[in-house]
Amino acid sequence: MNDSAARIKLDRSWVGAPDSALVGNPTVWLFIGASATLALTATYHLRGALPVAPTVALNAIAFYLMFTVMHDSVHRTAHRSRFVNATLGRLSAFTLTVTLPLFRAVHYEHHSHTNDPERDPDLGVSRRPRWLVLFWCLGLVVEYRVQFYGRKLWRNRADLAGAIALEIVLVVTLVASLVTGTFSLVCTLWFGPALLAILFLALTFDFLPHYPYDSRARFLDTRIYPSRLLNAVLLGQNYHLIHHLWTTIPWYRYQRVFRAIRPELEARGSRVGWTVEPLAVDDASKPIRDETSLAP
């Protein structure tokens, strides 16, 4: 691999949020569907019509969907309107117990320093022993906060104040639920399913796409697992390399883009499939410039 690789040209229609404000915007429908699910499960569970297990399961799915809304909002591909894009991001982030600025700051560090053992905040999921991977994945709940506060990643005082305010809300909610005897209810509707969603997300969004973490090169630091089924279940994140190469492509276009440029990616040695091939030393240590461009 070297810096002389030919540029990959993209169709401009693949980049950015859709022109449609609602009907043709899958991210907005994800938010609507997840919000409706949370409202319905809370209503039926409080009425005694929905047991704990299905309530937790349905809410975990809803929070899982909310992550994609938050993630695309961070990259400004959730909606054409900056206000709507930010609103979708802030509301979805709250359900996952973080603020949008906190997630944005830490997530940008991941993109800027992918697989860097000193600076990639997501690399905690790669710790050994590997049989504790689920524990390491859950650890991101704490790790993101350690990174944000410890490395002072906020852009301004408002971002810091908002993050601290949410931490206070979470603590007050927890303490109040213990005092009022509603702890199990809060865990059933919010904390429990949110943690399950985060666990699954860390495994499929952080661990698998970057395994085995042995390269920081542009076309090698992230994997692709081609599959229609995984594309549906993981909301396109089995094509995670596409996202790392072009962060302004929405999640629902990853598969289409991959199919169009697969030969060019494979020519650059990109990892496609489940097989893990050893890398040469130069490949593992030498980042490659983003040699991509939009087609006219």
C-alpha positions in Angstrom: 0.0 0.0 0.0 1.3 3.5 -0.8 0.1 7.0 -1.3 0.1 6.7 -5.1 -3.2 4.8 -5.2 -5.6 6.1 -7.8 -8.6 8.1 -6.4 -12.0 6.4 -5.9 -14.7 8.5 -7.5 -18.1 8.6 -5.9 -21.5 9.6 -7.3 -22.6 12.8 -5.7 -26.0 11.4 -5.0 -24.5 9.0 -2.5 -23.3 11.8 -0.2 -25.3 13.8 2.3 -28.7 13.7 3.8 -31.7 13.1 1.4 -33.6 16.0 0.0 -36.8 14.6 1.4 -37.6 16.0 4.9 -39.7 13.0 6.0 -41.1 10.5 3.5 -37.8 9.6 1.8 -35.6 9.9 4.9 -35.0 6.5 6.6 -33.2 8.1 9.5 -36.2 10.2 10.5 -38.4 7.0 10.3 -35.9 5.2 12.5 -36.4 8.0 15.1 -40.2 7.9 14.7 -40.3 4.1 15.0 -38.0 4.0 18.0 -39.9 6.8 19.8 -43.3 5.1 19.2 -41.9 1.9 20.5 -40.7 3.5 23.7 -44.0 5.3 24.2 -46.1 2.1 23.6 -43.9 -0.2 25.8 -44.0 2.3 28.7 -47.8 2.7 28.4 -48.6 -1.1 28.2 -46.0 -2.0 30.9 -47.4 0.6 33.3 -50.9 -0.8 32.7 -49.6 -4.3 33.5 -50.3 -5.5 30.0 -46.7 -6.0 29.0 -44.3 -8.2 31.1 -40.8 -7.1 32.0 -38.9 -9.3 29.5 -40.6 -8.1 26.3 -40.6 -4.6 27.6 -36.8 -4.7 28.0 -36.3 -6.5 24.7 -38.4 -4.0 22.7 -36.9 -1.0 24.4 -33.4 -2.4 23.8 -34.2 -2.5 20.1 -35.6 1.0 20.2 -32.4 2.3 21.9 -30.4 0.4 19.3 -32.2 2.3 16.5 -31.7 5.6 18.3 -27.9 5.1 18.1 -28.0 5.3 14.3 -30.0 8.4 14.5 -27.5 10.0 16.9 -24.6 8.8 14.9 -25.8 10.2 11.6 -26.7 13.4 13.3 -23.1 13.7 14.4 -22.0 13.5 10.8 -24.8 15.8 9.7 -26.5 13.2 7.5 -29.7 12.7 9.5 -31.5 15.7 8.0 -30.9 18.6 5.6 -32.0 21.1 8.2 -29.3 21.8 10.7 -31.9 22.4 13.4 -33.8 19.2 12.8 -30.5 17.3 12.4 -29.3 18.6 15.8 -32.7 18.0 17.5 -32.8 14.4 16.3 -29.3 13.9 17.6 -29.9 15.5 21.0 -33.1 13.5 21.7 -31.6 10.2 20.6 -28.4 10.8 22.5 -30.4 11.4 25.7 -32.1 8.0 25.5 -28.5 6.5 25.4 -27.5 8.5 28.5 -25.1 10.9 26.8 -25.3 14.3 25.3 -24.8 14.8 21.6 -21.7 17.0 22.1 -20.1 14.4 24.3 -20.6 11.6 21.8 -19.6 13.8 18.9 -16.3 14.8 20.5 -15.3 11.3 21.5 -16.5 9.8 18.2 -14.4 12.3 16.2 -11.4 11.2 18.1 -12.1 7.6 17.0 -12.2 8.7 13.4 -9.1 10.8 13.7 -7.1 8.1 15.5 -8.6 4.8 14.5 -6.7 1.9 16.1 -4.2 4.2 17.7 -3.5 2.6 21.1 -2.8 6.0 22.7 -5.8 8.0 21.3 -8.6 5.8 19.9 -11.3 5.8 22.6 -13.0 2.8 21.1 -9.9 0.6 21.3 -10.9 -0.5 24.8 -13.1 -3.2 23.3 -9.9 -4.9 22.0 -8.4 -5.6 25.4 -7.4 -9.0 26.5 -8.4 -11.6 27.5 -10.9 -11.7 24.6 -13.3 -13.9 26.5 -14.1 -10.7 28.5 -15.1 -8.8 25.3 -18.6 -8.3 26.5 -17.3 -6.7 29.7 -14.9 -4.5 27.7 -17.8 -3.5 25.4 -19.9 -2.4 28.4 -16.9 -0.5 29.6 -17.4 2.1 26.9 -20.2 3.6 29.0 -17.5 4.7 31.4 -14.7 5.1 28.8 -16.5 7.7 26.8 -16.9 9.8 29.9 -13.3 9.3 30.9 -12.2 10.5 27.5 -14.5 13.5 27.3 -13.8 14.8 30.8 -10.2 13.6 31.2 -9.0 14.9 27.9 -11.1 18.0 27.9 -12.7 17.3 24.6 -15.6 19.8 24.8 -15.7 22.6 22.3 -17.1 25.2 24.7 -18.5 25.7 28.2 -22.0 25.0 27.0 -21.0 21.5 25.8 -19.3 20.8 29.2 -22.2 22.2 31.2 -24.7 20.2 29.2 -22.8 17.0 29.8 -22.5 17.6 33.5 -26.2 18.5 33.7 -27.1 15.2 32.2 -24.8 13.3 34.6 -26.7 15.0 37.4 -30.0 14.0 35.9 -28.9 10.4 35.7 -27.7 10.4 39.3 -30.9 12.1 40.6 -33.0 9.6 38.6 -31.1 6.7 40.1 -31.3 8.0 43.7 -34.9 9.0 43.4 -35.8 5.6 42.0 -34.1 3.9 44.9 -35.9 6.1 47.5 -39.3 5.8 45.9 -39.0 2.1 45.2 -39.2 2.5 41.4 -35.7 1.3 40.7 -36.8 -1.8 38.9 -39.2 0.2 36.8 -36.5 2.6 35.7 -34.2 -0.3 34.9 -36.9 -2.0 32.9 -37.8 1.0 30.8 -34.5 2.8 30.5 -31.2 1.8 32.1 -31.5 -2.0 31.5 -32.4 -1.9 27.8 -30.0 1.0 27.2 -27.1 -1.0 28.5 -28.1 -4.0 26.4 -28.3 -1.8 23.3 -24.9 -0.3 24.1 -23.4 -3.7 24.6 -24.6 -4.9 21.2 -23.5 -1.7 19.6 -20.0 -1.9 21.0 -19.7 -5.4 19.8 -21.0 -4.8 16.3 -20.0 -1.1 15.8 -16.6 -1.1 17.5 -15.2 -4.6 18.0 -16.0 -6.5 14.8 -15.5 -3.6 12.2 -11.9 -2.9 13.4 -10.8 -6.5 14.3 -7.9 -7.4 14.6 -6.7 -3.8 15.2 -3.3 -4.3 13.6 -3.4 -1.4 11.1 -3.9 2.4 11.1 -3.8 2.6 7.3 -6.7 4.3 5.6 -8.1 1.3 3.7 -7.0 -1.4 6.2 -8.1 -0.1 9.7 -11.8 -1.1 9.2 -13.4 -4.2 7.8 -16.4 -5.1 5.6 -18.6 -8.1 6.1 -20.8 -8.4 2.9 -24.3 -9.7 3.7 -27.8 -8.6 3.0 -29.0 -10.0 6.3 -26.3 -8.2 8.3 -27.0 -5.1 6.4 -30.6 -5.2 7.7 -29.7 -6.2 11.2 -26.7 -3.9 11.7 -28.2 -1.0 9.7 -25.3 -1.0 7.3 -22.5 -1.2 9.8 -21.2 -4.4 8.4 -20.0 -2.0 5.7 -18.2 0.1 8.2 -15.2 0.9 6.0 -17.5 2.9 3.7 -18.4 5.1 6.7 -14.7 5.6 7.7 -13.7 6.5 4.2 -16.7 8.9 3.6 -18.4 10.0 6.8 -21.0 12.0 5.0 -22.6 8.9 3.4 -25.8 7.9 5.3 -26.0 4.4 6.8 -28.6 3.2 4.3 -26.3 3.8 1.3 -23.3 1.9 2.5 -24.2 -1.3 0.8 -24.9 0.4 -2.5 -21.6 2.2 -2.4 -19.7 -0.9 -1.5 -21.1 -2.8 -4.4 -20.2 -0.1 -6.8 -16.6 0.3 -5.7 -15.7 -3.2 -4.4 -13.1 -3.9 -7.0 -11.3 -0.6 -6.2 -11.3 -1.4 -2.5 -10.0 -4.9 -2.9 -7.3 -3.5 -5.2 -6.1 -1.5 -2.2 -6.1 -4.5 0.0 -9.2 -3.6 2.0 -10.4 -6.4 4.2 -13.6 -7.9 2.9 -15.1 -10.9 4.6 -14.3 -12.8 7.8 -10.8 -14.0 7.0 -8.0 -12.2 8.8 -4.9 -11.9 6.8 -1.6 -10.9 8.4 -0.3 -7.5 7.4 3.2 -6.3 6.4 4.9 -4.0 8.9 4.6 -1.0 6.6 0.9 -1.6 6.2 0.3 -1.8 9.9 2.1 1.4 10.8 1.8 3.8 7.9 -1.5 5.7 7.5 -2.7 6.3 4.0 -4.1 9.6 2.8 -7.8 9.8 1.9 -7.4 9.5 -1.9 -11.0 9.7 -2.8 -13.1 12.2 -4.7 -16.6 12.9 -5.9 -17.4 12.3 -9.5 -18.3 15.4 -11.4 
